[in-house]
Structure formats: C-alpha cells, structure tokens
Amino acid sequence: MQKLIKPLVQKNNSKIILTVLDGVGGLPIDGKTELEAANTPNLDALARESACGLHVPVAYGITPGSGPGHLGIFGYDPVEFQIGRGILEALGLGLEVRKTDVAVRCNYATIKDGIIVDRRAGRIPTEQSKKLTEKLQAEIKEIDEVEFIFAPGMEHRFAVLMRFPENLNPDAAEITDTDPQKEGKSPLPPQPMSKNAERVATVAEKLINRAQEILKDEEKANFILTRGFSGMPHIPTFEDAFGLRSLAIATYPMYRGLARLVGMDSPKVEGSVEDEIKFLKQKYNDYDFFFLHVKKVDSYGEDGNFQGKAARIEEFDRLLPQLLELKPDVLIVTGDHSTPALLKSHSWHPVPVILKSPYVLGGLCSAFSERECIKGELGIFPAVNLIPLALANSMRLKKFGA
C-alpha cells in the first residue's frame, strides 16, 4: 500500500485527527455490546453525518496484539512489519535502543506455589512499581557480560533492555513469552526459536530467576512475566510514507513507543483524556496529523467489566465536542482492535470506524456501534486502508494514472 501511496502524496494545510479508543469493539451481553449500552449522543450524531464501517486489523479471524492493531491503522501492513511489544515499551519509556539490544516488556505478577495467581499483581500503583523497578536495577546490572537497563512503566508494567557486547543477528530475539495469558497456570520458560536466540534465552532465564529472588518477600509483585522479546527493526517513517508531520498523544508508554517507532513526535503526556485533548489543542498549529490514544476502554474490557468499559466510552463522548470545535478536515474515531468484556481479551472481531469529512455520503448509520457501522459506506475493509482514506478525504492524494 505504501508503495502505491507515496508517489501520490501532495501536501496542503489540512488537519487529520485519528482518535483511537483502545479495544472499543465488543460483543453482546444481554443483547447489547458496550457501544450499544453506552449513552453516546455525540458519537451517534457524528456517525449519522460521517462515513462508517468496520476495519479488520490484520486478517479475518486473526486476533491482533496492540502493536499490529496500531500499525494497521497507521498504514503499515502488520504482517510485513512485525514488531515486538518490548521495543514499543522501551521506546515509549524513552530508552535509547541500539542494534546490540533486546527489549522485553515485563509485568509484575503474583505467584504462589509455582502457579500464577494474578498476571498483573493487582495492577499495583505506578509509584510502587517504580520503586520495585529501581530495586531491580540496583541489584541486576549485568548477567554474563550483558548489561541490563530497567525502566518503570504504568501500573504493573516495566521494560528491560538487555544490552549485549556485540551486534545481534535479526533472529536473536525470537524467544517465546513466559506469560501464559491466564491465571492458574505456571509461568512458561523463555524458549529460543532459532539457534541465534539461544544465548538471549539463557540470559533471560537467569534474569527471571534473579528477579524472583529479589522480589520473593513482596505481597503481590513477587514475580515477573516477560513478553515481546524484540530487536530494533527497520521501518519507514510516517512522514516519509505519507507526507504528514505527526504528533502522538498517549499516556501509556507502549503507545508512545509505537508512534516513535514510525517517527511521530511522542512527548510524555500525563493525566486524563481531557488533559490529552488540551495538549492536542496547544499543539494544533504545529502538526498535520494527530494520534490521540484513549487507553482505559481496553483495560475495562480485559477485566471483563462491561459497565466500566461502557462508562469509559461515555466519558470520551462527553469530551468529543472539544475535538469537533477544532474543525479538523478529517476526524476519525475507531479502535486498534476489539476487546469484548465477554471474552476478557483482545478478539478477532472487526472494529467500528467513523470518518468525518466534507466528502462522504453519510446518513447511512444512526449510531456508533458495531451493528450500525456495518451499514456504512466503508463496509468491512483492511485497517491498512484507513490512512489512505484519511489522505484522500483531506485532499492529500493526487490522481493515480493518466
């Protein structure tokens, strides 16, 4: 898609806002999805005048992680550009990642008698997580001539860079996650999936064992689970691919990391969704494209909290007029994937999309929901087509061919 788009790009003064309600898609409980149960008069009004549809993040039947989910809606084929969560988390936390590094995303977890009781250690407060991460950094500086760099994240999350003394082969980070994705199971060992990954897996296992010894007296965060072992990939920048000066506004490090990976400016932003919108307003004259990330919709879905997820959607709906006041040329509201409370996890279900611009049919949907959006003019389409649609509707694409 990028090969087709790049020669067609033309610059102008238009503004594009992409709002991602993380995990917004859902499934019915008592007949309604979270979007259908939520009271969203502003989103519903926007849907009535916009182009609507459902996007497929990767492919039919494929459940995406957050990385592939965002890459698709950023216009990158997530199958071609496969990126581990470790790199995203490390970049989002401001770590400098080198070709000699393997990045790992970690969760503090609660383990008892060798069984995982809580994969997120009760979502311990960020300040407590920071102190524990500083403790690990103080006590684990090097293993087998590999330097360790720790960075605290939000709540139970943190990142680790394993800095080797030499450049690594591209497949050196091909190591399985140790998180089994469910409570009531034992942690998995870090298994190498290539010959070049064997040394990294050995060092990773020693890290996990050393961390368990250090954390053994903690009530909740007495173990670490590792995910997304990854090295630094090569990927075209967003501006090079699409001609857009872009700003990412996200409070969670992994999403800032993903944006930074594709060359978006990704300053550290803290606070509420309203604070994120205020920051966007302050920077509105400085950029062409704005990625606004709303995390907690997904968090409540993963916790199986149907009402909580609906409430977070309602919270954004109340703030939507602040974005509409800016009168962007294109405003998109969607998600990176579906996270039905029914499943308590990401899922393969297509994700609702609203695209507002002066150049759409509109009038086909009465509300912003899964069942209404399928009636819209966009139909069901690959997520990688979303940015080309945004470019077209902002008059940023020339005609293809004679």
Residue pairs with C-beta under 8 A, 6 or more apart in sequence:
1 75
1 77
1 384
1 385
1 388
2 75
2 76
2 236
2 241
2 242
4 400
5 75
5 241
5 242
5 387
5 388
5 391
5 397
6 240
6 241
6 242
8 397
8 398
8 399
8 400
9 242
9 243
9 391
9 396
9 397
9 398
10 243
10 395
10 396
10 397
10 398
11 243
11 396
12 394
12 395
12 396
14 288
14 329
14 330
14 394
14 395
14 396
15 284
15 288
15 289
15 290
15 326
15 328
15 329
15 330
15 394
16 244
16 288
16 289
16 290
16 328
16 329
16 330
16 331
16 332
16 390
16 394
17 280
17 289
17 290
17 292
17 323
17 326
17 328
17 330
17 331
17 332
18 73
18 289
18 290
18 291
18 292
18 332
18 334
18 386
18 390
19 292
19 294
19 316
19 323
19 331
19 332
19 333
19 334
20 70
20 73
20 291
20 292
20 293
20 294
20 334
20 335
20 336
21 294
21 297
21 313
21 316
21 333
21 334
21 335
22 66
22 255
22 293
22 294
22 295
22 296
22 297
22 298
22 335
22 336
22 339
23 297
23 298
23 301
23 302
23 309
23 335
23 336
23 337
23 338
23 339
23 346
24 34
24 35
24 297
24 298
24 313
24 334
24 335
24 338
24 339
24 351
24 352
25 33
25 35
25 335
25 337
25 338
25 339
25 340
25 347
25 349
25 350
25 351
25 352
25 370
26 33
26 34
26 35
26 301
26 309
26 338
26 339
26 340
26 341
26 342
26 370
27 33
27 338
27 340
27 342
27 343
27 347
27 349
28 36
28 342
29 306
29 341
29 342
33 340
33 369
33 370
33 371
34 301
34 306
34 309
34 310
34 313
34 340
34 341
35 310
35 313
35 352
35 368
35 369
35 370
36 367
36 369
36 370
36 371
37 306
37 307
37 310
38 310
38 311
38 313
38 314
38 317
39 314
39 317
40 313
40 314
40 317
40 367
40 368
41 317
42 317
42 318
42 320
42 321
42 324
43 313
43 316
43 317
43 320
43 333
43 354
43 367
43 368
44 366
44 367
44 368
46 320
46 324
46 331
46 333
46 354
46 356
46 368
47 354
47 365
47 366
47 367
47 368
47 372
47 373
47 376
48 362
48 363
48 365
48 366
48 367
49 356
49 362
49 363
50 354
50 355
50 356
50 357
50 360
50 362
50 365
50 376
51 354
51 355
51 356
51 357
51 360
51 361
51 362
51 376
51 377
51 378
51 389
52 352
52 353
52 354
52 355
52 364
52 365
52 368
52 372
52 373
52 375
52 376
52 377
52 378
53 352
53 353
53 355
53 373
53 374
53 376
53 377
53 378
53 379
53 380
53 381
54 350
54 351
54 352
54 353
54 370
54 373
54 374
54 378
54 379
54 380
54 381
55 72
55 73
55 334
55 350
55 351
55 353
55 380
55 381
55 382
55 383
55 385
55 386
56 350
56 351
56 380
56 381
56 382
56 383
57 64
57 68
57 69
57 72
57 73
57 78
57 336
57 337
57 351
57 383
58 64
58 68
58 69
58 72
58 78
58 79
58 383
59 79
60 348
61 348
62 348
63 337
63 345
63 346
63 347
63 348
64 72
64 78
64 336
64 337
64 346
65 85
65 346
66 85
66 88
66 254
66 255
66 258
66 336
66 337
66 346
67 78
67 83
67 84
67 85
67 88
67 228
67 258
68 78
68 82
69 78
69 335
69 336
69 337
69 346
69 383
70 255
70 258
70 336
71 77
71 78
71 81
71 83
71 258
71 262
72 78
72 336
72 382
72 383
72 384
72 386
73 334
73 336
73 383
73 386
73 387
74 238
74 258
74 262
74 291
74 387
75 238
75 241
75 242
75 384
75 386
75 387
75 388
76 235
76 241
76 262
76 384
77 384
78 383
78 384
81 233
81 235
82 233
83 230
83 233
83 235
83 258
83 261
84 103
84 105
84 173
84 228
84 229
84 230
84 231
85 105
85 227
85 228
85 230
85 254
86 102
86 103
86 104
86 105
86 159
86 160
86 173
86 227
86 228
86 229
86 230
87 97
87 103
87 228
87 230
87 231
87 232
87 233
87 257
87 261
88 105
88 228
88 254
88 255
88 257
88 258
88 261
89 103
89 105
89 153
89 157
89 159
89 228
89 253
89 254
89 257
90 97
90 101
90 103
90 105
90 151
90 159
90 161
90 257
91 97
91 256
91 257
91 258
91 260
91 261
92 153
92 250
92 252
92 253
92 254
92 255
92 256
92 257
92 258
92 260
92 266
93 151
93 152
93 153
93 159
93 253
93 257
94 151
94 268
95 103
95 149
95 151
95 159
95 161
97 103
97 161
97 232
98 163
98 232
99 167
99 168
99 231
99 232
100 163
100 164
100 165
100 166
100 167
100 168
101 161
101 162
101 163
101 164
101 168
101 231
101 232
102 161
102 162
102 164
102 168
102 172
102 173
102 200
102 229
102 230
102 231
103 159
103 160
103 161
103 162
103 173
103 228
103 229
103 230
103 231
103 232
104 159
104 160
104 161
104 162
104 204
104 226
104 227
104 228
104 229
104 230
105 157
105 159
105 226
105 227
105 228
105 254
106 157
106 158
106 159
106 160
106 224
106 225
106 226
106 227
107 119
107 120
107 121
107 156
107 157
107 179
107 224
107 225
107 227
108 120
108 121
108 124
108 129
108 132
108 156
108 157
108 158
108 215
108 220
108 221
108 223
108 224
109 116
109 118
109 119
109 120
109 121
109 156
109 179
109 187
109 221
109 222
109 223
109 224
109 225
110 116
110 117
110 118
110 121
110 122
110 220
110 221
110 222
110 223
111 117
111 187
111 212
111 222
111 223
114 186
115 184
115 185
115 186
116 180
116 182
116 183
116 184
116 185
116 186
116 187
116 223
116 225
117 183
118 183
118 220
119 179
119 181
119 182
119 183
119 225
120 155
120 156
121 156
121 220
121 221
121 222
122 156
122 220
123 155
123 156
124 132
124 155
124 156
124 220
124 221
125 155
126 152
126 153
126 154
126 155
128 221
129 152
129 153
129 154
129 155
129 156
129 157
129 158
129 221
130 152
132 215
132 218
132 221
133 150
133 151
133 152
133 158
134 150
134 152
135 214
136 150
136 211
136 214
136 215
137 148
137 149
137 150
139 210
139 214
140 148
140 150
140 207
140 210
140 211
140 214
141 147
141 148
142 148
143 203
143 206
143 207
143 210
144 202
144 203
144 206
145 165
146 162
146 163
146 164
146 165
146 203
147 162
147 163
148 160
148 161
148 162
148 163
148 207
149 160
149 161
149 163
150 158
150 159
150 160
151 158
151 159
151 160
151 161
151 253
152 158
153 159
153 252
153 253
153 254
154 251
154 252
154 253
156 221
157 253
157 254
159 253
160 207
160 226
162 200
162 203
162 204
162 207
164 200
168 196
168 200
168 231
169 196
170 231
171 193
171 194
171 196
171 197
172 194
172 196
172 197
172 199
172 200
172 231
173 197
173 200
173 229
173 230
173 231
174 192
174 193
174 194
174 196
174 197
174 229
175 190
175 191
175 192
175 193
175 197
175 200
175 201
175 204
175 229
176 188
176 189
176 190
176 191
176 193
177 188
177 225
177 226
177 227
177 228
177 229
178 187
178 188
178 189
178 190
178 208
178 225
178 226
178 227
179 187
179 188
179 225
179 226
179 227
180 186
180 187
180 188
181 345
187 208
187 223
187 225
189 205
190 201
190 204
190 205
190 208
190 226
190 229
191 201
192 198
192 200
192 201
200 229
204 226
204 229
207 226
208 224
208 226
211 223
211 224
212 222
212 223
212 224
215 221
215 222
215 223
215 224
216 222
233 261
235 261
235 262
236 262
237 262
237 263
238 244
238 246
238 262
238 263
238 264
238 289
239 245
239 246
239 263
240 263
242 289
242 387
242 391
242 396
243 396
244 288
244 289
244 396
245 286
245 287
245 288
245 289
246 259
246 263
246 264
246 265
246 287
246 288
246 289
246 290
246 291
247 264
247 265
247 266
247 280
247 283
247 286
247 287
247 289
247 290
247 291
248 255
248 256
248 259
248 260
248 264
248 265
248 266
248 291
248 293
249 269
249 276
249 279
249 280
249 290
249 291
249 292
249 293
250 256
250 259
250 266
250 269
250 276
250 291
250 292
250 293
250 295
251 269
251 270
251 271
251 276
251 293
251 295
252 293
252 295
255 293
255 295
256 266
256 268
257 266
259 266
259 291
260 266
264 291
265 287
269 275
269 276
269 279
273 294
273 315
273 316
273 319
274 319
274 322
276 292
276 293
276 294
277 292
277 319
277 322
277 323
280 290
280 292
280 323
280 326
281 322
281 326
283 290
284 290
284 326
290 328
292 323
294 312
294 316
296 312
297 309
297 312
297 313
297 316
297 335
297 339
298 335
298 339
300 308
300 309
300 311
300 312
300 341
301 309
301 339
301 340
301 341
301 344
302 339
302 344
302 345
303 341
303 344
304 341
304 342
304 344
305 341
306 341
306 342
309 339
309 341
320 333
323 331
324 331
329 357
329 358
329 393
329 394
329 395
330 355
330 356
330 357
330 390
330 393
330 394
331 354
331 355
331 356
331 357
332 353
332 354
332 355
332 356
332 386
332 390
333 353
333 354
333 368
334 351
334 352
334 353
334 354
334 386
335 351
335 352
336 351
337 346
337 347
337 351
338 346
338 347
338 348
338 349
338 350
338 351
339 345
339 346
339 347
340 347
340 349
349 370
350 370
350 380
351 383
352 368
352 369
352 370
352 373
353 373
353 376
353 378
353 386
354 368
354 373
355 378
355 386
355 389
355 390
355 393
357 393
357 394
359 392
359 393
360 377
360 393
361 377
362 377
364 375
364 376
364 377
365 372
365 373
365 375
365 376
366 372
374 380
378 389
388 397
391 397
